[in-house]
Amino acid sequence: MRLSCRPLATSAALLLLAACQATPEAPPEAAERQYGTLTFKPCTLTSAQASNNVEAECATLQVPENPEAPTGRKIGLNIALLDTANEGEGKQDPVFFLAGGPGQSATQVAAIINQSLRDVRKKRDIILVDQRGTGKSNPLSCVDAEGKELSFDENAAATPEVIAEFATRCAAALVDRADTRFYTTTQAIGDLDAVRAALGVDKINLVGGSYGTRVAQQYAARFPQHTRAVVIDGVAPNDLAVGGDFANTFESAIELQSAQCRKDAACAKRFPVDTRTQLRNVMTTLAKAPVEVEYRDPGTAAVRRDPVSANTVTSLAFMFSYMPELSSLLPVVLDEAAQGRYAPLMSLNSLATRNMAGQMNQGMQWSVICAEDADRYQEAPAGDRILGPEVARMFFAACPVWNVGSRPKDFTAPLSTDVPVLLLSGEFDPVTPPRYAEQVLKHLPNGRHIVAKGQGHGTLGAGCMPRLLAQFMDKADAKALDASCLDTLTAVPAFTSFNGWEP
């Protein structure tokens, strides 16, 4: 989720990985396409997080906001089609991509998905549906009557009380255009099946990332007759209270990064204090007295002055642990900070925050986690952890003031199906570690779990994975895949200076 005061819970939810916009008045000669009962028109998918646009076709499907009140308010589901030139059998079972978050728009990450599923697209259409409450599917955006984004008091400390006050204002702004009780995973999978039916296809394939793995599991359990094959990347078990285990998974990721440095002679010599200890030391120093830092904004090149706090350090470390290519910078950045030089840390934090900004819909995220996770979270003793229980407290702080829906009684039951399922994990994933996928795999006789070495959160585009995904979609046999091509994946070496790592 995105909060202006950016507590660590914000960074966590932002990473747990542009609406479908038609080009201004598509030219008259642009052909429309009928796909089932849906009429698709050419459009361009854009995103502030991607350097390239994706040419696609877009359509809207009207569905009841409340499925039990079909004559009540309708919402338009924003749908994008990345079509294939293939006209063979694969056209009969398209691939639906399910975005993360909760709160991410599927069409916003079209450029990334188009690249990761490029080999799949050679034979199958890719369907992107903005989950209700995100993108252009009646987004639960926290804006006032004039469309101005509501914001936090920038001078207020990040506390559960501050978040709850903001959520109260957001809920009031939404009351005339959305009933937030009906923006949960349960309604979302009903929407997906409505899109499937409108397309006129009997079976679909699912590819879900992070929170999207929950959506995929729930759909496959409720609509097994319409599910051909499933890929879940960064697996969240159905009984996981999203946001409740961050402290433990983050700790494990930092320990893995520390171990990587100790294994490398150059890194171990350059940084005798391991990453975990250095992180705790810097946090302790800044917790006593935040420091005003002058640094250069990497986005604008302007010189800025901002306070750096312990929360800044842990937020950056958390974001880095999602992306191995950036986590390689963590030891040198922390070493600089330990010597009182915070400018590199602030510049990188600004860059990472800029890249994550606007990716999650705040209101939709609350609708999901408050209905599906908050009451199942049980606070454990802090123990010797870098992050304490305050992370989860802020994560669920909006729930007492939010108009909350419900979940089915069997919602947390593990997915148990004969449908072929390919489970993917990044070795260093700080939010959905490989052990989560192993838990889910126990109930999947036709499932297989692949761990991508040296990777973080999200592995669809790693190495030869795009080719493996296409092979899986062709044969729907996870166990027959030859995944040896992934053996070349390795962790990115830690930088021993800002010039890079030692040869």
C-alpha positions as CSV (number, residue, x, y, z in Angstrom):
1,M,0.0,0.0,0.0
2,R,1.0,3.6,-0.3
3,L,1.1,6.1,2.6
4,S,2.5,9.5,2.4
5,C,4.3,9.1,5.7
6,R,5.7,5.8,4.4
7,P,5.9,3.4,7.4
8,L,7.6,0.1,6.8
9,A,4.2,-1.5,6.3
10,T,3.9,0.8,3.3
11,S,7.0,-0.5,1.7
12,A,6.1,-4.1,2.4
13,A,2.7,-3.8,0.8
14,L,3.9,-1.8,-2.1
15,L,6.2,-4.7,-3.0
16,L,4.0,-7.6,-2.2
17,L,5.1,-6.9,-6.9
18,A,-1.2,2.2,-15.6
19,A,-4.6,1.6,-16.2
20,C,-5.7,0.3,-19.7
21,Q,-5.7,3.6,-21.6
22,A,-6.8,3.9,-25.2
23,T,-4.8,6.2,-27.3
24,P,-6.7,9.5,-27.5
25,E,-9.6,8.8,-29.8
26,A,-8.4,5.7,-31.7
27,P,-8.4,6.4,-35.4
28,P,-11.6,5.5,-37.2
29,E,-9.9,2.8,-39.2
30,A,-8.8,1.0,-36.1
31,A,-10.5,-2.4,-36.2
32,E,-12.7,-3.7,-33.5
33,R,-12.6,-7.4,-32.5
34,Q,-15.4,-9.5,-31.2
35,Y,-14.2,-12.1,-28.7
36,G,-17.2,-14.0,-27.4
37,T,-19.7,-11.3,-26.3
38,L,-16.9,-8.7,-25.7
39,T,-15.9,-6.0,-28.1
40,F,-12.2,-5.2,-28.0
41,K,-10.8,-2.0,-29.4
42,P,-7.1,-1.0,-29.9
43,C,-5.5,0.6,-26.9
44,T,-2.1,1.4,-25.5
45,L,-1.1,0.2,-22.0
46,T,1.1,2.6,-20.2
47,S,2.9,2.6,-16.8
48,A,5.1,5.1,-15.0
49,Q,7.2,2.1,-13.9
50,A,8.0,0.8,-17.4
51,S,10.0,2.5,-20.2
52,N,7.9,1.0,-23.0
53,N,4.2,0.9,-23.8
54,V,2.3,-2.1,-24.9
55,E,-0.1,-2.1,-27.8
56,A,-3.1,-4.1,-26.8
57,E,-6.9,-4.4,-27.2
58,C,-9.3,-3.3,-24.4
59,A,-12.8,-4.0,-23.4
60,T,-15.2,-3.4,-20.5
61,L,-17.5,-5.9,-18.9
62,Q,-20.3,-4.6,-16.6
63,V,-20.8,-6.8,-13.5
64,P,-22.9,-6.2,-10.3
65,E,-21.0,-4.7,-7.5
66,N,-22.9,-6.9,-5.1
67,P,-23.3,-10.3,-6.8
68,E,-26.4,-11.0,-4.7
69,A,-28.1,-7.8,-6.0
70,P,-27.8,-8.2,-9.8
71,T,-30.1,-5.2,-10.4
72,G,-28.1,-2.9,-8.2
73,R,-25.0,-0.8,-8.9
74,K,-22.8,-2.0,-11.8
75,I,-19.1,-1.7,-12.1
76,G,-17.0,-1.9,-15.3
77,L,-14.2,-4.5,-15.3
78,N,-11.3,-3.2,-17.3
79,I,-9.9,-5.9,-19.6
80,A,-6.9,-6.0,-21.9
81,L,-6.0,-8.6,-24.5
82,L,-2.5,-9.3,-25.6
83,D,-3.4,-11.5,-28.5
84,T,-1.4,-14.1,-30.3
85,A,-1.1,-14.7,-34.1
86,N,-1.7,-18.4,-33.4
87,E,-5.1,-19.7,-34.4
88,G,-4.7,-23.2,-33.2
89,E,-5.8,-25.1,-30.1
90,G,-4.2,-22.7,-27.6
91,K,-6.6,-20.0,-28.6
92,Q,-9.3,-22.0,-26.8
93,D,-7.7,-21.7,-23.3
94,P,-6.2,-18.2,-22.8
95,V,-3.9,-17.2,-20.0
96,F,-5.2,-14.9,-17.3
97,F,-2.6,-13.0,-15.4
98,L,-3.5,-12.1,-11.8
99,A,-1.6,-9.2,-10.2
100,G,-0.2,-8.8,-6.8
101,G,-0.7,-6.4,-3.8
102,P,-3.4,-6.7,-3.0
103,G,-4.2,-3.5,-4.9
104,Q,-2.1,-3.8,-8.0
105,S,-3.6,-3.2,-11.4
106,A,-2.9,-6.0,-13.9
107,T,-2.8,-3.7,-16.9
108,Q,-0.3,-1.5,-15.1
109,V,2.3,-4.2,-15.3
110,A,1.5,-5.2,-18.9
111,A,5.0,-4.4,-20.1
112,I,6.6,-6.7,-17.5
113,I,4.0,-9.5,-18.2
114,N,4.3,-9.1,-22.0
115,Q,8.1,-9.8,-21.6
116,S,7.8,-12.6,-19.1
117,L,5.0,-14.4,-21.0
118,R,6.5,-13.7,-24.5
119,D,6.9,-17.4,-25.3
120,V,3.5,-18.3,-23.9
121,R,2.0,-15.6,-26.1
122,K,3.3,-17.3,-29.2
123,K,0.4,-19.8,-28.9
124,R,-2.0,-18.3,-26.4
125,D,-3.8,-15.0,-25.8
126,I,-2.9,-13.2,-22.5
127,I,-5.9,-11.6,-20.7
128,L,-5.3,-8.9,-18.1
129,V,-8.2,-8.0,-15.9
130,D,-7.9,-5.1,-13.5
131,Q,-9.3,-6.6,-10.3
132,R,-12.3,-4.7,-9.0
133,G,-11.1,-1.7,-7.0
134,T,-7.9,-1.3,-9.0
135,G,-6.8,0.3,-12.3
136,K,-9.9,1.3,-14.2
137,S,-12.2,-1.2,-12.5
138,N,-14.0,1.3,-10.2
139,P,-10.7,2.0,-8.3
140,L,-11.1,2.5,-4.5
141,S,-8.9,5.6,-4.7
142,C,-8.7,7.9,-1.7
143,V,-9.7,11.1,-3.4
144,D,-12.1,13.9,-2.6
145,A,-15.1,15.1,-4.6
146,E,-12.9,17.2,-6.9
147,G,-10.6,14.2,-7.6
148,K,-7.8,15.5,-5.4
149,E,-5.8,12.7,-3.7
150,L,-6.2,12.7,0.1
151,S,-2.9,12.7,2.0
152,F,-1.5,12.3,5.4
153,D,-0.2,15.1,7.5
154,E,3.5,14.9,6.5
155,N,4.5,16.2,9.9
156,A,2.6,13.4,11.7
157,A,4.5,10.4,13.0
158,A,3.6,7.1,11.4
159,T,1.3,5.4,13.9
160,P,-1.8,3.2,13.8
161,E,-3.9,6.2,14.9
162,V,-2.7,8.3,12.0
163,I,-3.4,5.5,9.5
164,A,-6.9,5.0,11.0
165,E,-7.7,8.7,10.7
166,F,-6.7,8.7,7.1
167,A,-8.8,5.5,6.4
168,T,-11.8,7.2,8.0
169,R,-11.5,10.1,5.5
170,C,-10.9,7.7,2.7
171,A,-14.0,5.7,3.6
172,A,-16.1,8.8,3.7
173,A,-14.9,9.8,0.2
174,L,-15.8,6.4,-1.2
175,V,-19.3,6.0,0.3
176,D,-21.2,7.4,-2.8
177,R,-19.3,5.4,-5.4
178,A,-18.4,2.1,-3.9
179,D,-19.5,-0.4,-1.2
180,T,-16.1,-1.5,0.1
181,R,-17.6,-4.8,1.4
182,F,-17.7,-6.2,-2.1
183,Y,-14.1,-5.7,-3.1
184,T,-12.5,-8.9,-1.8
185,T,-10.9,-12.0,-3.4
186,T,-14.3,-13.8,-3.3
187,Q,-16.0,-11.3,-5.6
188,A,-12.8,-11.0,-7.7
189,I,-12.8,-14.7,-8.7
190,G,-16.5,-14.4,-9.6
191,D,-15.5,-11.5,-11.9
192,L,-12.8,-13.6,-13.5
193,D,-15.3,-16.4,-14.3
194,A,-17.7,-13.8,-15.7
195,V,-14.9,-12.6,-18.0
196,R,-14.2,-16.3,-19.0
197,A,-17.8,-16.8,-19.8
198,A,-18.0,-13.6,-21.8
199,L,-15.0,-14.6,-23.9
200,G,-16.8,-17.9,-24.7
201,V,-14.1,-20.2,-23.5
202,D,-14.6,-23.3,-21.3
203,K,-11.2,-23.5,-19.7
204,I,-8.5,-20.9,-18.8
205,N,-4.9,-21.0,-17.5
206,L,-3.9,-18.8,-14.5
207,V,-0.6,-17.1,-13.8
208,G,-0.6,-15.3,-10.4
209,G,2.1,-13.4,-8.6
210,S,2.3,-12.7,-4.9
211,Y,-1.3,-11.9,-3.7
212,G,-2.3,-13.1,-7.2
213,T,-1.4,-16.6,-6.0
214,R,-4.2,-16.3,-3.5
215,V,-6.6,-15.3,-6.3
216,A,-5.4,-18.2,-8.4
217,Q,-5.8,-20.8,-5.6
218,Q,-9.3,-19.5,-4.8
219,Y,-10.4,-19.6,-8.4
220,A,-9.1,-23.1,-9.0
221,A,-10.9,-24.3,-5.9
222,R,-14.2,-22.7,-6.8
223,F,-14.1,-23.3,-10.5
224,P,-12.0,-26.5,-11.0
225,Q,-14.0,-27.4,-14.1
226,H,-12.8,-24.2,-15.8
227,T,-9.2,-24.4,-14.7
228,R,-6.7,-26.1,-17.1
229,A,-3.3,-25.2,-15.5
230,V,-1.9,-22.8,-12.9
231,V,1.4,-21.0,-12.3
232,I,1.8,-19.3,-8.9
233,D,4.9,-17.2,-8.4
234,G,5.8,-16.1,-4.9
235,V,3.3,-18.4,-3.2
236,A,1.0,-17.2,-0.4
237,P,-0.8,-20.2,1.3
238,N,-4.5,-19.7,1.8
239,D,-4.2,-19.7,5.6
240,L,-1.5,-17.0,5.6
241,A,-2.5,-13.8,7.3
242,V,-1.0,-11.4,4.8
243,G,1.1,-8.8,6.6
244,G,1.3,-10.8,9.8
245,D,4.6,-12.7,9.1
246,F,6.7,-9.8,7.7
247,A,9.0,-9.7,10.7
248,N,10.0,-13.4,10.4
249,T,10.3,-13.5,6.6
250,F,12.3,-10.3,6.5
251,E,14.6,-11.6,9.2
252,S,15.3,-14.7,7.1
253,A,16.0,-12.8,4.0
254,I,18.5,-10.5,5.7
255,E,20.2,-13.6,7.2
256,L,20.4,-15.2,3.8
257,Q,22.0,-12.0,2.4
258,S,24.5,-12.0,5.3
259,A,25.4,-15.6,4.6
260,Q,26.0,-14.8,0.9
261,C,28.5,-12.1,1.9
262,R,30.3,-14.4,4.3
263,K,30.7,-17.0,1.6
264,D,32.5,-14.5,-0.7
265,A,36.0,-13.8,0.4
266,A,36.1,-10.2,-1.0
267,C,32.8,-9.3,0.6
268,A,33.7,-10.9,3.9
269,K,37.0,-9.0,4.0
270,R,35.5,-5.7,3.0
271,F,32.6,-5.9,5.4
272,P,33.7,-7.7,8.6
273,V,30.5,-6.7,10.3
274,D,27.7,-8.8,8.7
275,T,24.7,-7.2,7.1
276,R,22.2,-8.1,9.8
277,T,24.4,-6.6,12.6
278,Q,25.2,-3.5,10.5
279,L,21.6,-3.0,9.8
280,R,20.7,-3.2,13.5
281,N,23.5,-0.9,14.5
282,V,22.5,1.8,12.0
283,M,18.9,1.5,13.0
284,T,19.8,1.9,16.7
285,T,21.9,5.0,16.0
286,L,19.1,6.7,14.0
287,A,16.4,5.6,16.5
288,K,18.1,7.7,19.1
289,A,18.5,10.8,16.8
290,P,17.3,11.1,13.2
291,V,19.7,13.1,11.0
292,E,19.0,15.8,8.4
293,V,20.8,14.7,5.2
294,E,21.6,16.6,2.1
295,Y,21.6,14.4,-1.0
296,R,20.9,14.4,-4.7
297,D,17.5,13.2,-5.9
298,P,18.2,10.6,-8.6
299,G,14.9,11.4,-10.3
300,T,15.4,15.1,-10.7
301,A,19.1,15.7,-9.9
302,A,18.0,18.4,-7.5
303,V,19.7,18.7,-4.2
304,R,17.4,17.9,-1.3
305,R,17.5,17.9,2.5
306,D,15.4,15.3,4.3
307,P,15.6,13.5,7.7
308,V,16.8,9.9,7.7
309,S,15.4,7.7,10.4
310,A,15.6,4.1,11.5
311,N,12.4,3.5,9.5
312,T,14.1,4.9,6.3
313,V,16.8,2.3,6.7
314,T,14.5,-0.7,7.3
315,S,12.2,0.4,4.5
316,L,15.1,0.5,2.0
317,A,16.5,-2.8,3.2
318,F,13.0,-4.4,2.8
319,M,12.7,-3.0,-0.8
320,F,16.2,-4.2,-1.6
321,S,15.5,-7.7,-0.5
322,Y,12.9,-8.0,-3.1
323,M,15.4,-7.3,-5.9
324,P,18.7,-9.2,-5.7
325,E,20.3,-6.8,-8.2
326,L,19.7,-4.0,-5.8
327,S,20.2,-5.9,-2.6
328,S,23.9,-6.2,-3.7
329,L,24.2,-2.5,-2.8
330,L,23.0,-3.0,0.8
331,P,26.3,-3.9,2.5
332,V,28.1,-0.8,1.0
333,V,25.2,1.5,1.7
334,L,25.0,0.4,5.3
335,D,28.8,0.7,5.7
336,E,28.6,4.3,4.5
337,A,25.7,5.0,6.9
338,A,27.6,3.4,9.8
339,Q,30.3,6.0,9.2
340,G,27.7,8.8,9.3
341,R,27.5,9.2,5.5
342,Y,23.8,8.9,4.7
343,A,23.5,10.6,1.3
344,P,23.8,7.3,-0.7
345,L,21.2,5.7,1.4
346,M,18.8,8.6,1.0
347,S,19.3,8.8,-2.8
348,L,18.6,5.1,-3.2
349,N,15.6,5.3,-0.9
350,S,14.2,8.1,-3.0
351,L,14.8,6.1,-6.2
352,A,13.2,2.9,-4.8
353,T,10.2,4.8,-3.4
354,R,9.7,6.7,-6.7
355,N,9.6,3.3,-8.6
356,M,7.0,1.9,-6.2
357,A,4.8,5.0,-6.0
358,G,1.3,4.6,-7.3
359,Q,1.4,0.8,-7.8
360,M,-1.1,-0.2,-5.1
361,N,-4.7,0.9,-4.6
362,Q,-5.0,1.7,-0.9
363,G,-8.7,1.3,-0.5
364,M,-8.9,-2.0,-2.3
365,Q,-6.0,-3.4,-0.2
366,W,-7.8,-2.6,3.0
367,S,-11.0,-4.2,1.6
368,V,-9.1,-7.4,1.1
369,I,-6.9,-7.6,4.1
370,C,-9.5,-6.4,6.6
371,A,-12.0,-9.0,5.4
372,E,-9.6,-11.9,4.9
373,D,-6.6,-11.5,7.2
374,A,-6.9,-9.0,10.1
375,D,-9.0,-11.2,12.4
376,R,-6.7,-14.1,11.8
377,Y,-3.5,-12.3,12.8
378,Q,-2.2,-13.2,16.2
379,E,0.6,-11.0,17.5
380,A,3.7,-13.0,18.7
381,P,6.4,-11.8,21.1
382,A,8.9,-9.6,19.2
383,G,11.9,-11.7,20.2
384,D,15.3,-10.9,18.7
385,R,13.9,-9.5,15.4
386,I,14.9,-6.4,13.4
387,L,11.2,-5.7,12.8
388,G,8.7,-5.8,15.7
389,P,4.9,-6.3,15.8
390,E,4.4,-2.6,15.0
391,V,4.6,-3.5,11.3
392,A,1.5,-5.6,11.4
393,R,-0.2,-3.1,13.7
394,M,0.1,-0.4,11.0
395,F,-0.8,-2.9,8.3
396,F,-4.2,-3.6,9.9
397,A,-4.7,-0.2,11.5
398,A,-7.4,0.9,9.1
399,C,-9.6,-2.2,9.7
400,P,-11.6,-1.0,12.7
401,V,-12.9,2.1,10.7
402,W,-13.3,0.4,7.3
403,N,-16.6,-1.0,5.9
404,V,-15.5,-4.7,5.9
405,G,-16.9,-7.6,3.9
406,S,-16.7,-11.3,4.7
407,R,-15.0,-14.5,3.5
408,P,-16.4,-18.0,2.9
409,K,-15.9,-20.5,5.7
410,D,-13.6,-22.6,3.7
411,F,-11.5,-19.7,2.5
412,T,-8.3,-20.7,4.4
413,A,-8.5,-24.4,3.4
414,P,-5.5,-25.5,1.3
415,L,-6.0,-25.9,-2.4
416,S,-6.4,-29.6,-3.1
417,T,-6.7,-30.4,-6.8
418,D,-5.5,-32.6,-9.6
419,V,-5.1,-29.6,-11.8
420,P,-1.4,-29.2,-12.9
421,V,0.2,-26.5,-10.8
422,L,3.7,-25.0,-11.2
423,L,4.9,-23.3,-8.1
424,L,7.8,-20.8,-8.2
425,S,9.9,-19.2,-5.5
426,G,12.9,-16.9,-5.3
427,E,15.6,-18.2,-2.9
428,F,15.9,-14.8,-1.2
429,D,12.2,-13.8,-1.2
430,P,11.5,-11.8,2.0
431,V,7.7,-12.0,1.9
432,T,6.8,-15.4,0.3
433,P,9.8,-17.6,1.0
434,P,10.1,-21.1,-0.6
435,R,8.8,-22.7,2.6
436,Y,5.4,-21.3,1.8
437,A,5.3,-23.0,-1.6
438,E,6.4,-26.3,0.0
439,Q,3.4,-26.0,2.3
440,V,1.0,-25.6,-0.6
441,L,2.6,-28.3,-2.7
442,K,1.6,-31.0,-0.2
443,H,-1.9,-31.0,-1.5
444,L,-1.1,-30.9,-5.2
445,P,-0.4,-34.3,-6.7
446,N,0.3,-32.8,-10.1
447,G,2.3,-29.9,-8.7
448,R,5.9,-29.1,-8.8
449,H,7.9,-26.5,-6.9
450,I,10.9,-24.7,-8.5
451,V,13.2,-22.5,-6.5
452,A,15.1,-19.9,-8.5
453,K,18.6,-19.5,-7.0
454,G,19.7,-16.0,-6.0
455,Q,16.3,-14.5,-6.9
456,G,13.9,-12.4,-4.8
457,H,10.2,-11.7,-5.0
458,G,8.9,-12.6,-8.5
459,T,10.7,-15.0,-10.9
460,L,8.6,-15.1,-14.0
461,G,11.2,-13.3,-16.1
462,A,14.3,-14.9,-14.5
463,G,16.7,-16.6,-16.9
464,C,15.0,-19.3,-19.0
465,M,11.8,-19.1,-17.0
466,P,9.8,-17.6,-19.9
467,R,10.6,-20.6,-22.0
468,L,9.7,-23.0,-19.2
469,L,6.4,-21.3,-18.7
470,A,5.5,-21.8,-22.4
471,Q,6.5,-25.5,-22.2
472,F,4.3,-25.9,-19.1
473,M,1.3,-24.2,-20.8
474,D,1.8,-26.4,-23.9
475,K,1.8,-29.8,-22.1
476,A,0.2,-28.9,-18.7
477,D,2.7,-31.2,-17.0
478,A,4.9,-29.6,-14.4
479,K,6.8,-32.7,-13.5
480,A,8.0,-33.3,-17.0
481,L,9.7,-29.9,-17.3
482,D,13.5,-29.9,-17.6
483,A,14.4,-26.9,-15.4
484,S,18.2,-27.5,-15.6
485,C,18.5,-24.3,-17.6
486,L,17.8,-22.4,-14.4
487,D,21.0,-23.8,-12.8
488,T,22.9,-20.9,-14.2
489,L,21.0,-18.4,-12.0
490,T,23.2,-17.1,-9.2
491,A,23.0,-14.4,-6.6
492,V,24.3,-10.9,-7.7
493,P,27.6,-10.4,-5.8
494,A,27.7,-7.7,-3.2
495,F,29.2,-4.4,-4.2
496,T,32.4,-3.8,-2.3
497,S,32.3,-0.2,-3.5
498,F,30.0,2.0,-5.5
499,N,32.1,1.0,-8.5
500,G,30.8,-2.6,-8.3
501,W,32.0,-5.9,-7.0
502,E,35.6,-7.2,-7.1
503,P,36.4,-9.5,-10.1
